[in-house]
């Protein structure tokens, strides 16, 4: 078996662990940035086994430059999407944010009416 046989290369920006919906970025983010062990990662995702986690890490180590670029692109895209969502939240989120602000304003107003002493 070749190392690449562990993966499905759907697009240049979408590499998944074969037989799962888990992208390699998920595993590698946990490994590189969260400093999680392969065992911890495998326990976190029920569709993954330890062999698949190790294969993903090995793929990264064998293709460090290309996979680092892949992860950096993914991180940049993720940040862009988060910023877009902050600027334009879905209607239900906007409604919840408004409700929360109204509750906070009521709480502050009620606290300011409590006599001290």
Phi, psi and omega in degrees: 000135176274153179303320181295341179294345178282352189234158171248120180264087185286318177208168177302333180254020181212093178246123183243155172288126184306134178082005179226175173257011184275124176279153180298333180298327179297310180294313185290327175297314178299319183287311186280311188268324180267354177058037179274149179281159176304322179296317178296319180295313180299324179289334182282334185238106188295341179274354181255148170248169185299323179299319180294322178295312179297323178297321179295317178295318178296320177300317177299313182295327180281338183230044190306314183296311182293318182288325175298317176298318178302312181293318179298319176298318179296316179296318178296316178297317180299316179296319178298317180293321177296317179296318178297320179292325177296319181286324184229072182293152175301153184308319182294323178292317178300319179295318179294321178296319178295317179299317179297316179298319179296319178296318178297318179296319178295319180298315179295317180297317180293321180292327181286345180269352181284124180292137177267132174134000000 
